């Protein structure tokens, strides 16, 4: 979340430990039960740290013309 906040990117935070529906959604999106999971424009990244998120974000070219 710090990485997203530092770039002024909006996101929805779901508490998968307290909300069973959010946990089911996470598993459905990612095919696993490991958090965090992020979905942007239909692309999903699961079980990542800030470095992996930054690399994935660049690879996906989010915010740029594709």
PQR file with spaces between the fields and no chain letter, atoms N, CA, C, O and H, PARSE charges and radii, in Angstrom:
ATOM       1  N    UNK     1       0.824   -1.184    0.000 -0.4000 1.5000
ATOM       2  CA   UNK     1       0.000    0.000    0.000 -0.0000 2.0000
ATOM       3  C    UNK     1       0.871    1.252    0.000  0.5500 1.7000
ATOM       4  O    UNK     1       0.504    2.266   -0.593 -0.5500 1.4000
ATOM       5  N    UNK     2       2.016    1.183    0.660 -0.4000 1.5000
ATOM       6  CA   UNK     2       2.918    2.335    0.669 -0.0000 2.0000
ATOM       7  C    UNK     2       3.363    2.692   -0.746  0.5500 1.7000
ATOM       8  O    UNK     2       3.441    3.870   -1.094 -0.5500 1.4000
ATOM       9  H    UNK     2       2.314    0.359    1.142  0.4000 1.0000
ATOM      10  N    UNK     3       3.657    1.678   -1.562 -0.4000 1.5000
ATOM      11  CA   UNK     3       4.099    1.897   -2.937 -0.0000 2.0000
ATOM      12  C    UNK     3       2.999    2.604   -3.727  0.5500 1.7000
ATOM      13  O    UNK     3       3.271    3.557   -4.457 -0.5500 1.4000
ATOM      14  H    UNK     3       3.594    0.721   -1.279  0.4000 1.0000
ATOM      15  N    UNK     4       1.770    2.141   -3.583 -0.4000 1.5000
ATOM      16  CA   UNK     4       0.635    2.762   -4.279 -0.0000 2.0000
ATOM      17  C    UNK     4       0.389    4.181   -3.763  0.5500 1.7000
ATOM      18  O    UNK     4       0.166    5.103   -4.547 -0.5500 1.4000
ATOM      19  H    UNK     4       1.550    1.366   -2.990  0.4000 1.0000
ATOM      20  N    UNK     5       0.430    4.349   -2.441 -0.4000 1.5000
ATOM      21  CA   UNK     5       0.216    5.669   -1.832 -0.0000 2.0000
ATOM      22  C    UNK     5       1.255    6.675   -2.305  0.5500 1.7000
ATOM      23  O    UNK     5       0.925    7.825   -2.595 -0.5500 1.4000
ATOM      24  H    UNK     5       0.612    3.600   -1.804  0.4000 1.0000
ATOM      25  N    UNK     6       2.506    6.246   -2.383 -0.4000 1.5000
ATOM      26  CA   UNK     6       3.593    7.147   -2.785 -0.0000 2.0000
ATOM      27  C    UNK     6       3.405    7.652   -4.214  0.5500 1.7000
ATOM      28  O    UNK     6       3.947    8.694   -4.582 -0.5500 1.4000
ATOM      29  H    UNK     6       2.774    5.312   -2.147  0.4000 1.0000
ATOM      30  N    UNK     7       2.646    6.922   -5.011 -0.4000 1.5000
ATOM      31  CA   UNK     7       2.418    7.305   -6.402 -0.0000 2.0000
ATOM      32  C    UNK     7       1.034    7.907   -6.624  0.5500 1.7000
ATOM      33  O    UNK     7       0.639    8.198   -7.753 -0.5500 1.4000
ATOM      34  H    UNK     7       2.206    6.076   -4.712  0.4000 1.0000
ATOM      35  N    UNK     8       0.307    8.087   -5.523 -0.4000 1.5000
ATOM      36  CA   UNK     8      -1.019    8.692   -5.609 -0.0000 2.0000
ATOM      37  C    UNK     8      -2.048    7.838   -6.334  0.5500 1.7000
ATOM      38  O    UNK     8      -2.983    8.359   -6.942 -0.5500 1.4000
ATOM      39  H    UNK     8       0.628    7.851   -4.606  0.4000 1.0000
ATOM      40  N    UNK     9      -1.870    6.519   -6.265 -0.4000 1.5000
ATOM      41  CA   UNK     9      -2.769    5.593   -6.951 -0.0000 2.0000
ATOM      42  C    UNK     9      -3.894    5.152   -6.014  0.5500 1.7000
ATOM      43  O    UNK     9      -3.650    4.747   -4.877 -0.5500 1.4000
ATOM      44  H    UNK     9      -1.111    6.096   -5.770  0.4000 1.0000
ATOM      45  N    UNK    10      -5.107    5.237   -6.504 -0.4000 1.5000
ATOM      46  CA   UNK    10      -6.267    4.828   -5.711 -0.0000 2.0000
ATOM      47  C    UNK    10      -6.395    3.305   -5.729  0.5500 1.7000
ATOM      48  O    UNK    10      -6.036    2.653   -6.710 -0.5500 1.4000
ATOM      49  H    UNK    10      -5.305    5.566   -7.427  0.4000 1.0000
ATOM      50  N    UNK    11      -6.902    2.756   -4.649 -0.4000 1.5000
ATOM      51  CA   UNK    11      -7.111    1.312   -4.569 -0.0000 2.0000
ATOM      52  C    UNK    11      -8.171    1.017   -3.536  0.5500 1.7000
ATOM      53  O    UNK    11      -8.501    1.859   -2.701 -0.5500 1.4000
ATOM      54  H    UNK    11      -7.194    3.285   -3.852  0.4000 1.0000
ATOM      55  N    UNK    12      -8.698   -0.184   -3.604 -0.4000 1.5000
ATOM      56  CA   UNK    12      -9.662   -0.658   -2.621 -0.0000 2.0000
ATOM      57  C    UNK    12      -8.962   -1.711   -1.773  0.5500 1.7000
ATOM      58  O    UNK    12      -8.410   -2.676   -2.303 -0.5500 1.4000
ATOM      59  H    UNK    12      -8.430   -0.868   -4.283  0.4000 1.0000
ATOM      60  N    UNK    13      -8.985   -1.528   -0.485 -0.4000 1.5000
ATOM      61  CA   UNK    13      -8.357   -2.477    0.439 -0.0000 2.0000
ATOM      62  C    UNK    13      -9.440   -3.383    1.017  0.5500 1.7000
ATOM      63  O    UNK    13     -10.438   -2.912    1.563 -0.5500 1.4000
ATOM      64  H    UNK    13      -9.433   -0.744   -0.055  0.4000 1.0000
ATOM      65  N    UNK    14      -9.228   -4.677    0.889 -0.4000 1.5000
ATOM      66  CA   UNK    14     -10.149   -5.664    1.447 -0.0000 2.0000
ATOM      67  C    UNK    14      -9.403   -6.468    2.499  0.5500 1.7000
ATOM      68  O    UNK    14      -8.275   -6.906    2.273 -0.5500 1.4000
ATOM      69  H    UNK    14      -8.418   -5.060    0.446  0.4000 1.0000
ATOM      70  N    UNK    15     -10.037   -6.661    3.652 -0.4000 1.5000
ATOM      71  CA   UNK    15      -9.423   -7.412    4.746 -0.0000 2.0000
ATOM      72  C    UNK    15      -9.782   -8.888    4.612  0.5500 1.7000
ATOM      73  O    UNK    15     -10.844   -9.319    5.060 -0.5500 1.4000
ATOM      74  H    UNK    15     -10.954   -6.305    3.835  0.4000 1.0000
ATOM      75  N    UNK    16      -8.896   -9.651    3.998 -0.4000 1.5000
ATOM      76  CA   UNK    16      -9.176  -11.062    3.729 -0.0000 2.0000
ATOM      77  C    UNK    16      -9.105  -11.933    4.977  0.5500 1.7000
ATOM      78  O    UNK    16      -9.561  -13.076    4.957 -0.5500 1.4000
ATOM      79  H    UNK    16      -8.033   -9.300    3.635  0.4000 1.0000
ATOM      80  N    UNK    17      -8.548  -11.416    6.046 -0.4000 1.5000
ATOM      81  CA   UNK    17      -8.516  -12.207    7.277 -0.0000 2.0000
ATOM      82  C    UNK    17      -9.831  -12.095    8.039  0.5500 1.7000
ATOM      83  O    UNK    17     -10.211  -13.021    8.755 -0.5500 1.4000
ATOM      84  H    UNK    17      -8.178  -10.487    6.062  0.4000 1.0000
ATOM      85  N    UNK    18     -10.521  -10.980    7.894 -0.4000 1.5000
ATOM      86  CA   UNK    18     -11.759  -10.760    8.639 -0.0000 2.0000
ATOM      87  C    UNK    18     -13.012  -10.944    7.786  0.5500 1.7000
ATOM      88  O    UNK    18     -14.103  -11.109    8.331 -0.5500 1.4000
ATOM      89  H    UNK    18     -10.211  -10.227    7.313  0.4000 1.0000
ATOM      90  N    UNK    19     -12.876  -10.920    6.465 -0.4000 1.5000
ATOM      91  CA   UNK    19     -14.030  -10.943    5.570 -0.0000 2.0000
ATOM      92  C    UNK    19     -13.957  -12.171    4.663  0.5500 1.7000
ATOM      93  O    UNK    19     -13.129  -12.241    3.754 -0.5500 1.4000
ATOM      94  H    UNK    19     -11.990  -10.786    6.023  0.4000 1.0000
ATOM      95  N    UNK    20     -14.826  -13.122    4.925 -0.4000 1.5000
ATOM      96  CA   UNK    20     -14.820  -14.381    4.167 -0.0000 2.0000
ATOM      97  C    UNK    20     -15.104  -14.146    2.687  0.5500 1.7000
ATOM      98  O    UNK    20     -14.517  -14.815    1.836 -0.5500 1.4000
ATOM      99  H    UNK    20     -15.498  -13.065    5.663  0.4000 1.0000
ATOM     100  N    UNK    21     -15.989  -13.211    2.367 -0.4000 1.5000
ATOM     101  CA   UNK    21     -16.283  -12.929    0.961 -0.0000 2.0000
ATOM     102  C    UNK    21     -15.057  -12.354    0.254  0.5500 1.7000
ATOM     103  O    UNK    21     -14.780  -12.708   -0.892 -0.5500 1.4000
ATOM     104  H    UNK    21     -16.466  -12.668    3.058  0.4000 1.0000
ATOM     105  N    UNK    22     -14.331  -11.481    0.921 -0.4000 1.5000
ATOM     106  CA   UNK    22     -13.105  -10.913    0.349 -0.0000 2.0000
ATOM     107  C    UNK    22     -12.059  -12.003    0.149  0.5500 1.7000
ATOM     108  O    UNK    22     -11.336  -11.998   -0.848 -0.5500 1.4000
ATOM     109  H    UNK    22     -14.556  -11.193    1.851  0.4000 1.0000
ATOM     110  N    UNK    23     -11.977  -12.935    1.094 -0.4000 1.5000
ATOM     111  CA   UNK    23     -11.031  -14.047    0.985 -0.0000 2.0000
ATOM     112  C    UNK    23     -11.379  -14.932   -0.223  0.5500 1.7000
ATOM     113  O    UNK    23     -10.490  -15.371   -0.953 -0.5500 1.4000
ATOM     114  H    UNK    23     -12.564  -12.939    1.904  0.4000 1.0000
ATOM     115  N    UNK    24     -12.672  -15.188   -0.424 -0.4000 1.5000
ATOM     116  CA   UNK    24     -13.111  -15.980   -1.577 -0.0000 2.0000
ATOM     117  C    UNK    24     -12.801  -15.247   -2.877  0.5500 1.7000
ATOM     118  O    UNK    24     -12.362  -15.862   -3.849 -0.5500 1.4000
ATOM     119  H    UNK    24     -13.394  -14.832    0.169  0.4000 1.0000
ATOM     120  N    UNK    25     -13.029  -13.930   -2.897 -0.4000 1.5000
ATOM     121  CA   UNK    25     -12.725  -13.140   -4.091 -0.0000 2.0000
ATOM     122  C    UNK    25     -11.234  -13.188   -4.412  0.5500 1.7000
ATOM     123  O    UNK    25     -10.844  -13.338   -5.570 -0.5500 1.4000
ATOM     124  H    UNK    25     -13.386  -13.430   -2.107  0.4000 1.0000
ATOM     125  N    UNK    26     -10.399  -13.061   -3.371 -0.4000 1.5000
ATOM     126  CA   UNK    26      -8.952  -13.120   -3.563 -0.0000 2.0000
ATOM     127  C    UNK    26      -8.545  -14.463   -4.155  0.5500 1.7000
ATOM     128  O    UNK    26      -7.763  -14.513   -5.104 -0.5500 1.4000
ATOM     129  H    UNK    26     -10.715  -12.940   -2.431  0.4000 1.0000
ATOM     130  N    UNK    27      -9.068  -15.540   -3.605 -0.4000 1.5000
ATOM     131  CA   UNK    27      -8.733  -16.882   -4.097 -0.0000 2.0000
ATOM     132  C    UNK    27      -9.224  -17.074   -5.528  0.5500 1.7000
ATOM     133  O    UNK    27      -8.550  -17.713   -6.336 -0.5500 1.4000
ATOM     134  H    UNK    27      -9.703  -15.499   -2.834  0.4000 1.0000
ATOM     135  N    UNK    28     -10.382  -16.531   -5.838 -0.4000 1.5000
ATOM     136  CA   UNK    28     -10.923  -16.638   -7.187 -0.0000 2.0000
ATOM     137  C    UNK    28     -10.060  -15.871   -8.195  0.5500 1.7000
ATOM     138  O    UNK    28      -9.798  -16.359   -9.295 -0.5500 1.4000
ATOM     139  H    UNK    28     -10.929  -16.012   -5.181  0.4000 1.0000
ATOM     140  N    UNK    29      -9.623  -14.677   -7.812 -0.4000 1.5000
ATOM     141  CA   UNK    29      -8.787  -13.857   -8.693 -0.0000 2.0000
ATOM     142  C    UNK    29      -7.414  -14.467   -8.919  0.5500 1.7000
ATOM     143  O    UNK    29      -6.913  -14.510  -10.043 -0.5500 1.4000
ATOM     144  H    UNK    29      -9.836  -14.281   -6.919  0.4000 1.0000
ATOM     145  N    UNK    30      -6.814  -14.936   -7.835 -0.4000 1.5000
ATOM     146  CA   UNK    30      -5.407  -15.338   -7.895 -0.0000 2.0000
ATOM     147  C    UNK    30      -5.179  -16.837   -7.994  0.5500 1.7000
ATOM     148  O    UNK    30      -4.093  -17.278   -8.368 -0.5500 1.4000
ATOM     149  H    UNK    30      -7.220  -14.901   -6.922  0.4000 1.0000
ATOM     150  N    UNK    31      -6.190  -17.616   -7.664 -0.4000 1.5000
ATOM     151  CA   UNK    31      -6.019  -19.061   -7.658 -0.0000 2.0000
ATOM     152  C    UNK    31      -5.229  -19.562   -6.457  0.5500 1.7000
ATOM     153  O    UNK    31      -4.759  -20.700   -6.446 -0.5500 1.4000
ATOM     154  H    UNK    31      -7.073  -17.258   -7.360  0.4000 1.0000
ATOM     155  N    UNK    32      -5.086  -18.718   -5.457 -0.4000 1.5000
ATOM     156  CA   UNK    32      -4.343  -19.111   -4.246 -0.0000 2.0000
ATOM     157  C    UNK    32      -4.879  -18.338   -3.047  0.5500 1.7000
ATOM     158  O    UNK    32      -5.741  -17.471   -3.189 -0.5500 1.4000
ATOM     159  H    UNK    32      -5.468  -17.794   -5.466  0.4000 1.0000
ATOM     160  N    UNK    33      -4.360  -18.660   -1.869 -0.4000 1.5000
ATOM     161  CA   UNK    33      -4.830  -18.010   -0.643 -0.0000 2.0000
ATOM     162  C    UNK    33      -3.770  -17.100   -0.024  0.5500 1.7000
ATOM     163  O    UNK    33      -3.932  -16.644    1.108 -0.5500 1.4000
ATOM     164  H    UNK    33      -3.660  -19.364   -1.754  0.4000 1.0000
ATOM     165  N    UNK    34      -2.698  -16.837   -0.747 -0.4000 1.5000
ATOM     166  CA   UNK    34      -1.638  -15.970   -0.226 -0.0000 2.0000
ATOM     167  C    UNK    34      -1.928  -14.509   -0.569  0.5500 1.7000
ATOM     168  O    UNK    34      -2.327  -14.191   -1.689 -0.5500 1.4000
ATOM     169  H    UNK    34      -2.566  -17.208   -1.666  0.4000 1.0000
ATOM     170  N    UNK    35      -1.724  -13.635    0.403 -0.4000 1.5000
ATOM     171  CA   UNK    35      -1.920  -12.196    0.209 -0.0000 2.0000
ATOM     172  C    UNK    35      -0.559  -11.528    0.213  0.5500 1.7000
ATOM     173  O    UNK    35       0.381  -12.085    0.779 -0.5500 1.4000
ATOM     174  H    UNK    35      -1.400  -13.894    1.313  0.4000 1.0000
ATOM     175  N    UNK    36      -0.416  -10.384   -0.380 -0.4000 1.5000
ATOM     176  CA   UNK    36      -1.460   -9.573   -1.013 -0.0000 2.0000
ATOM     177  C    UNK    36      -1.734  -10.021   -2.439  0.5500 1.7000
ATOM     178  O    UNK    36      -0.961  -10.759   -3.050 -0.5500 1.4000
ATOM     179  H    UNK    36      -1.180   -9.932   -0.840  0.4000 1.0000
ATOM     180  N    UNK    37      -2.872   -9.541   -2.946 -0.4000 1.5000
ATOM     181  CA   UNK    37      -3.252   -9.743   -4.342 -0.0000 2.0000
ATOM     182  C    UNK    37      -3.697   -8.388   -4.872  0.5500 1.7000
ATOM     183  O    UNK    37      -4.419   -7.651   -4.199 -0.5500 1.4000
ATOM     184  H    UNK    37      -3.500   -8.941   -2.450  0.4000 1.0000
ATOM     185  N    UNK    38      -3.259   -8.070   -6.083 -0.4000 1.5000
ATOM     186  CA   UNK    38      -3.697   -6.847   -6.739 -0.0000 2.0000
ATOM     187  C    UNK    38      -4.203   -7.205   -8.115  0.5500 1.7000
ATOM     188  O    UNK    38      -3.620   -8.036   -8.810 -0.5500 1.4000
ATOM     189  H    UNK    38      -2.673   -8.668   -6.629  0.4000 1.0000
ATOM     190  N    UNK    39      -5.312   -6.560   -8.510 -0.4000 1.5000
ATOM     191  CA   UNK    39      -5.887   -6.750   -9.835 -0.0000 2.0000
ATOM     192  C    UNK    39      -6.044   -5.371  -10.461  0.5500 1.7000
ATOM     193  O    UNK    39      -6.677   -4.486   -9.884 -0.5500 1.4000
ATOM     194  H    UNK    39      -5.786   -5.884   -7.945  0.4000 1.0000
ATOM     195  N    UNK    40      -5.466   -5.195  -11.639 -0.4000 1.5000
ATOM     196  CA   UNK    40      -5.553   -3.937  -12.369 -0.0000 2.0000
ATOM     197  C    UNK    40      -5.889   -4.271  -13.820  0.5500 1.7000
ATOM     198  O    UNK    40      -5.168   -5.025  -14.474 -0.5500 1.4000
ATOM     199  H    UNK    40      -4.952   -5.914  -12.107  0.4000 1.0000
ATOM     200  N    UNK    41      -6.971   -3.714  -14.309 -0.4000 1.5000
ATOM     201  CA   UNK    41      -7.367   -3.928  -15.706 -0.0000 2.0000
ATOM     202  C    UNK    41      -7.367   -5.404  -16.098  0.5500 1.7000
ATOM     203  O    UNK    41      -6.971   -5.758  -17.208 -0.5500 1.4000
ATOM     204  H    UNK    41      -7.557   -3.102  -13.778  0.4000 1.0000
ATOM     205  N    UNK    42      -7.817   -6.266  -15.176 -0.4000 1.5000
ATOM     206  CA   UNK    42      -7.903   -7.689  -15.454 -0.0000 2.0000
ATOM     207  C    UNK    42      -6.613   -8.469  -15.267  0.5500 1.7000
ATOM     208  O    UNK    42      -6.614   -9.695  -15.382 -0.5500 1.4000
ATOM     209  H    UNK    42      -8.139   -5.978  -14.274  0.4000 1.0000
ATOM     210  N    UNK    43      -5.518   -7.787  -14.982 -0.4000 1.5000
ATOM     211  CA   UNK    43      -4.232   -8.440  -14.716 -0.0000 2.0000
ATOM     212  C    UNK    43      -4.061   -8.622  -13.208  0.5500 1.7000
ATOM     213  O    UNK    43      -4.379   -7.718  -12.435 -0.5500 1.4000
ATOM     214  H    UNK    43      -5.517   -6.791  -14.888  0.4000 1.0000
ATOM     215  N    UNK    44      -3.566   -9.774  -12.792 -0.4000 1.5000
ATOM     216  CA   UNK    44      -3.479  -10.110  -11.371 -0.0000 2.0000
ATOM     217  C    UNK    44      -2.040  -10.424  -10.976  0.5500 1.7000
ATOM     218  O    UNK    44      -1.321  -11.128  -11.685 -0.5500 1.4000
ATOM     219  H    UNK    44      -3.308  -10.508  -13.421  0.4000 1.0000
ATOM     220  N    UNK    45      -1.642   -9.888   -9.833 -0.4000 1.5000
ATOM     221  CA   UNK    45      -0.356  -10.215   -9.216 -0.0000 2.0000
ATOM     222  C    UNK    45      -0.648  -10.652   -7.788  0.5500 1.7000
ATOM     223  O    UNK    45      -1.384   -9.981   -7.066 -0.5500 1.4000
ATOM     224  H    UNK    45      -2.226   -9.316   -9.257  0.4000 1.0000
ATOM     225  N    UNK    46      -0.071  -11.776   -7.385 -0.4000 1.5000
ATOM     226  CA   UNK    46      -0.337  -12.319   -6.051 -0.0000 2.0000
ATOM     227  C    UNK    46       0.955  -12.593   -5.304  0.5500 1.7000
ATOM     228  O    UNK    46       1.996  -12.875   -5.898 -0.5500 1.4000
ATOM     229  H    UNK    46       0.527  -12.321   -7.972  0.4000 1.0000
ATOM     230  N    UNK    47       0.857  -12.502   -3.982 -0.4000 1.5000
ATOM     231  CA   UNK    47       1.965  -12.847   -3.083 -0.0000 2.0000
ATOM     232  C    UNK    47       3.245  -12.131   -3.496  0.5500 1.7000
ATOM     233  O    UNK    47       4.199  -12.768   -3.942 -0.5500 1.4000
ATOM     234  H    UNK    47       0.012  -12.273   -3.500  0.4000 1.0000
ATOM     235  N    UNK    48       3.268  -10.810   -3.348 -0.4000 1.5000
ATOM     236  CA   UNK    48       4.364   -9.989   -3.841 -0.0000 2.0000
ATOM     237  C    UNK    48       4.818   -8.978   -2.792  0.5500 1.7000
ATOM     238  O    UNK    48       4.120   -8.704   -1.815 -0.5500 1.4000
ATOM     239  H    UNK    48       2.494  -10.292   -2.985  0.4000 1.0000
ATOM     240  N    UNK    49       6.002   -8.438   -3.025 -0.4000 1.5000
ATOM     241  CA   UNK    49       6.522   -7.322   -2.248 -0.0000 2.0000
ATOM     242  C    UNK    49       6.599   -6.097   -3.145  0.5500 1.7000
ATOM     243  O    UNK    49       6.224   -6.152   -4.316 -0.5500 1.4000
ATOM     244  H    UNK    49       6.569   -8.661   -3.817  0.4000 1.0000
ATOM     245  N    UNK    50       7.085   -4.991   -2.593 -0.4000 1.5000
ATOM     246  CA   UNK    50       7.140   -3.731   -3.336 -0.0000 2.0000
ATOM     247  C    UNK    50       7.994   -3.851   -4.600  0.5500 1.7000
ATOM     248  O    UNK    50       7.634   -3.299   -5.639 -0.5500 1.4000
ATOM     249  H    UNK    50       7.390   -4.947   -1.641  0.4000 1.0000
ATOM     250  N    UNK    51       9.102   -4.555   -4.524 -0.4000 1.5000
ATOM     251  CA   UNK    51       9.971   -4.696   -5.703 -0.0000 2.0000
ATOM     252  C    UNK    51       9.264   -5.437   -6.831  0.5500 1.7000
ATOM     253  O    UNK    51       9.335   -5.028   -7.990 -0.5500 1.4000
ATOM     254  H    UNK    51       9.394   -5.004   -3.679  0.4000 1.0000
ATOM     255  N    UNK    52       8.578   -6.535   -6.489 -0.4000 1.5000
ATOM     256  CA   UNK    52       7.845   -7.294   -7.501 -0.0000 2.0000
ATOM     257  C    UNK    52       6.699   -6.466   -8.077  0.5500 1.7000
ATOM     258  O    UNK    52       6.426   -6.525   -9.276 -0.5500 1.4000
ATOM     259  H    UNK    52       8.521   -6.868   -5.547  0.4000 1.0000
ATOM     260  N    UNK    53       6.031   -5.697   -7.222 -0.4000 1.5000
ATOM     261  CA   UNK    53       4.936   -4.842   -7.677 -0.0000 2.0000
ATOM     262  C    UNK    53       5.449   -3.799   -8.662  0.5500 1.7000
ATOM     263  O    UNK    53       4.833   -3.575   -9.704 -0.5500 1.4000
ATOM     264  H    UNK    53       6.253   -5.649   -6.248  0.4000 1.0000
ATOM     265  N    UNK    54       6.556   -3.168   -8.345 -0.4000 1.5000
ATOM     266  CA   UNK    54       7.095   -2.142   -9.234 -0.0000 2.0000
ATOM     267  C    UNK    54       7.467   -2.732  -10.598  0.5500 1.7000
ATOM     268  O    UNK    54       7.157   -2.144  -11.634 -0.5500 1.4000
ATOM     269  H    UNK    54       7.056   -3.350   -7.499  0.4000 1.0000
ATOM     270  N    UNK    55       8.116   -3.868  -10.598 -0.4000 1.5000
ATOM     271  CA   UNK    55       8.512   -4.515  -11.855 -0.0000 2.0000
ATOM     272  C    UNK    55       7.285   -4.919  -12.660  0.5500 1.7000
ATOM     273  O    UNK    55       7.230   -4.683  -13.867 -0.5500 1.4000
ATOM     274  H    UNK    55       8.368   -4.345   -9.756  0.4000 1.0000
ATOM     275  N    UNK    56       6.307   -5.521  -12.007 -0.4000 1.5000
ATOM     276  CA   UNK    56       5.064   -5.938  -12.663 -0.0000 2.0000
ATOM     277  C    UNK    56       4.350   -4.731  -13.246  0.5500 1.7000
ATOM     278  O    UNK    56       3.861   -4.779  -14.375 -0.5500 1.4000
ATOM     279  H    UNK    56       6.352   -5.713  -11.026  0.4000 1.0000
ATOM     280  N    UNK    57       4.289   -3.646  -12.478 -0.4000 1.5000
ATOM     281  CA   UNK    57       3.607   -2.433  -12.926 -0.0000 2.0000
ATOM     282  C    UNK    57       4.251   -1.908  -14.214  0.5500 1.7000
ATOM     283  O    UNK    57       3.559   -1.508  -15.150 -0.5500 1.4000
ATOM     284  H    UNK    57       4.686   -3.607  -11.561  0.4000 1.0000
ATOM     285  N    UNK    58       5.581   -1.917  -14.242 -0.4000 1.5000
ATOM     286  CA   UNK    58       6.296   -1.470  -15.440 -0.0000 2.0000
ATOM     287  C    UNK    58       6.028   -2.407  -16.617  0.5500 1.7000
ATOM     288  O    UNK    58       5.795   -1.946  -17.735 -0.5500 1.4000
ATOM     289  H    UNK    58       6.143   -2.242  -13.482  0.4000 1.0000
ATOM     290  N    UNK    59       6.060   -3.707  -16.377 -0.4000 1.5000
ATOM     291  CA   UNK    59       5.820   -4.693  -17.434 -0.0000 2.0000
ATOM     292  C    UNK    59       4.427   -4.535  -18.039  0.5500 1.7000
ATOM     293  O    UNK    59       4.245   -4.709  -19.244 -0.5500 1.4000
ATOM     294  H    UNK    59       6.249   -4.082  -15.469  0.4000 1.0000
ATOM     295  N    UNK    60       3.453   -4.205  -17.205 -0.4000 1.5000
ATOM     296  CA   UNK    60       2.082   -4.065  -17.661 -0.0000 2.0000
ATOM     297  C    UNK    60       1.833   -2.719  -18.339  0.5500 1.7000
ATOM     298  O    UNK    60       0.836   -2.562  -19.044 -0.5500 1.4000
ATOM     299  H    UNK    60       3.601   -4.063  -16.227  0.4000 1.0000
ATOM     300  N    UNK    61       2.716   -1.754  -18.139 -0.4000 1.5000
ATOM     301  CA   UNK    61       2.582   -0.404  -18.714 -0.0000 2.0000
ATOM     302  C    UNK    61       1.296    0.275  -18.270  0.5500 1.7000
ATOM     303  O    UNK    61       0.669    0.984  -19.057 -0.5500 1.4000
ATOM     304  H    UNK    61       3.526   -1.881  -17.566  0.4000 1.0000
ATOM     305  N    UNK    62       0.897    0.069  -17.026 -0.4000 1.5000
ATOM     306  CA   UNK    62      -0.305    0.728  -16.517 -0.0000 2.0000
ATOM     307  C    UNK    62      -0.087    2.235  -16.539  0.5500 1.7000
ATOM     308  O    UNK    62       0.993    2.725  -16.209 -0.5500 1.4000
ATOM     309  H    UNK    62       1.407   -0.507  -16.387  0.4000 1.0000
ATOM     310  N    UNK    63      -1.131    2.963  -16.934 -0.4000 1.5000
ATOM     311  CA   UNK    63      -1.044    4.419  -16.986 -0.0000 2.0000
ATOM     312  C    UNK    63      -0.425    4.953  -18.261  0.5500 1.7000
ATOM     313  O    UNK    63      -0.308    6.166  -18.436 -0.5500 1.4000
ATOM     314  H    UNK    63      -2.008    2.564  -17.203  0.4000 1.0000
ATOM     315  N    UNK    64      -0.026    4.054  -19.159 -0.4000 1.5000
ATOM     316  CA   UNK    64       0.558    4.457  -20.436 -0.0000 2.0000
ATOM     317  C    UNK    64      -0.312    3.897  -21.553  0.5500 1.7000
ATOM     318  O    UNK    64      -1.068    2.947  -21.346 -0.5500 1.4000
ATOM     319  H    UNK    64      -0.121    3.069  -19.017  0.4000 1.0000
ATOM     320  N    UNK    65      -0.203    4.481  -22.720 -0.4000 1.5000
ATOM     321  CA   UNK    65      -0.897    3.947  -23.874 -0.0000 2.0000
ATOM     322  C    UNK    65      -0.319    2.575  -24.210  0.5500 1.7000
ATOM     323  O    UNK    65       0.901    2.409  -24.233 -0.5500 1.4000
ATOM     324  H    UNK    65       0.410    5.252  -22.888  0.4000 1.0000
ATOM     325  N    UNK    66      -1.156    1.621  -24.463 -0.4000 1.5000
ATOM     326  CA   UNK    66      -0.685    0.295  -24.831 -0.0000 2.0000
ATOM     327  C    UNK    66      -0.782    0.110  -26.314  0.5500 1.7000
ATOM     328  O    UNK    66      -0.430   -0.951  -26.828 -0.5500 1.4000
ATOM     329  H    UNK    66      -2.147    1.756  -24.444  0.4000 1.0000
